[in-house]
Amino acid sequence: MLQFIFLQAATAAESAPKNSSWSFWLMMIAIFVVFYFFMIRPQQKKQKELQKQREALKKGDKVITAGGIYGIIKEVQETTFLIEVSKDTILKVDKGSVYVSAEEAQQAPKEEK
């Protein structure tokens, strides 16, 4: 009985279609496409939008650092901002760690209308 099962499994494997490797590659490509459109592309769009916001920051804008420090931009340099945190306290912060203040982000759409 056991030999019959092995013999039947061997003949089934031999009669399997030879183009199964094509279906495997087609499935892998489909999975990559789904990952690209649902995960990679939206993240790239979000990064571009954040980069545009950082480039648009100018002197006098309210910002928040990645560490949670609120301040006002006093000077824009090539790769850094000088941010005034309180009177006579200025921090030099990398542009990559600065975000538009939540207050300012809420006011911007109202001003555009």
C-alpha positions as CSV (number, residue, x, y, z in Angstrom):
1,M,0.0,0.0,0.0
2,L,2.8,2.4,0.9
3,Q,4.6,1.7,-2.4
4,F,1.4,2.5,-4.3
5,I,1.2,5.9,-2.6
6,F,4.8,6.7,-3.5
7,L,4.4,5.5,-7.0
8,Q,1.3,7.6,-7.4
9,A,3.0,10.7,-6.1
10,A,6.0,10.1,-8.4
11,T,3.8,9.9,-11.5
12,A,1.9,13.0,-10.4
13,A,5.1,14.9,-10.1
14,E,6.2,13.8,-13.6
15,S,2.9,14.8,-15.1
16,A,3.1,18.3,-13.6
17,P,3.2,21.1,-16.1
18,K,6.7,22.2,-17.1
19,N,5.8,25.9,-17.1
20,S,5.3,26.1,-13.3
21,S,8.5,28.2,-13.1
22,W,6.7,30.8,-15.2
23,S,3.8,31.0,-12.9
24,F,6.3,31.3,-9.9
25,W,8.0,34.3,-11.6
26,L,4.7,35.9,-12.6
27,M,3.5,35.6,-8.9
28,M,6.8,37.1,-7.6
29,I,6.4,40.1,-10.0
30,A,2.8,40.6,-9.0
31,I,3.8,40.7,-5.3
32,F,6.5,43.2,-6.0
33,V,4.1,45.4,-7.9
34,V,1.6,45.3,-5.0
35,F,4.4,46.2,-2.5
36,Y,5.5,49.1,-4.7
37,F,2.1,50.7,-5.1
38,F,0.9,50.1,-1.6
39,M,4.1,50.7,0.5
40,I,7.1,52.1,-1.4
41,R,5.4,54.7,-3.6
42,P,3.3,56.4,-0.8
43,Q,6.3,56.6,1.4
44,Q,8.3,58.3,-1.4
45,K,5.5,60.8,-1.9
46,K,5.4,61.6,1.8
47,Q,9.2,62.1,1.9
48,K,9.1,64.5,-1.1
49,E,6.3,66.5,0.6
50,L,8.3,66.7,3.8
51,Q,11.3,67.8,1.8
52,K,9.3,70.6,0.1
53,Q,8.0,71.8,3.4
54,R,11.6,72.0,4.8
55,E,12.8,73.9,1.8
56,A,9.9,76.4,2.1
57,L,10.8,77.3,5.7
58,K,12.1,80.8,6.1
59,K,13.1,83.2,8.9
60,G,10.3,83.8,11.4
61,D,8.5,80.4,10.9
62,K,7.5,78.4,13.9
63,V,9.0,74.9,13.9
64,I,9.3,71.8,16.1
65,T,12.5,69.7,16.2
66,A,12.6,66.0,16.2
67,G,13.4,66.2,19.9
68,G,10.2,68.1,20.6
69,I,11.7,71.6,21.0
70,Y,9.6,74.5,19.8
71,G,11.2,77.5,18.3
72,I,11.3,80.2,15.7
73,I,13.8,80.2,12.8
74,K,16.3,83.0,13.1
75,E,18.6,82.1,10.2
76,V,18.5,79.6,7.4
77,Q,21.9,78.1,6.4
78,E,22.7,75.5,3.8
79,T,22.2,72.4,5.9
80,T,21.1,73.9,9.3
81,F,18.7,76.3,10.9
82,L,19.4,78.6,13.8
83,I,16.4,78.4,16.0
84,E,15.5,80.7,18.9
85,V,14.0,78.7,21.7
86,S,13.7,81.5,24.2
87,K,15.1,85.0,24.6
88,D,18.9,84.8,24.0
89,T,18.8,81.0,23.5
90,I,19.6,80.0,20.0
91,L,20.1,76.4,18.8
92,K,21.8,75.2,15.6
93,V,19.7,72.3,14.3
94,D,20.1,70.1,11.2
95,K,17.4,70.7,8.6
96,G,16.5,67.0,8.6
97,S,15.2,67.2,12.2
98,V,12.9,70.2,11.8
99,Y,9.2,70.0,11.1
100,V,6.6,72.8,10.5
101,S,4.9,73.7,13.8
102,A,1.4,72.1,14.3
103,E,0.0,75.6,14.9
104,E,1.5,76.9,11.7
105,A,0.4,73.9,9.7
106,Q,-3.2,74.5,10.8
107,Q,-3.1,78.2,10.0
108,A,-1.6,77.8,6.6
109,P,-4.7,76.4,4.9
110,K,-6.9,79.1,6.4
111,E,-4.6,81.8,5.1
112,E,-4.6,80.4,1.5
113,K,-8.4,80.5,1.3
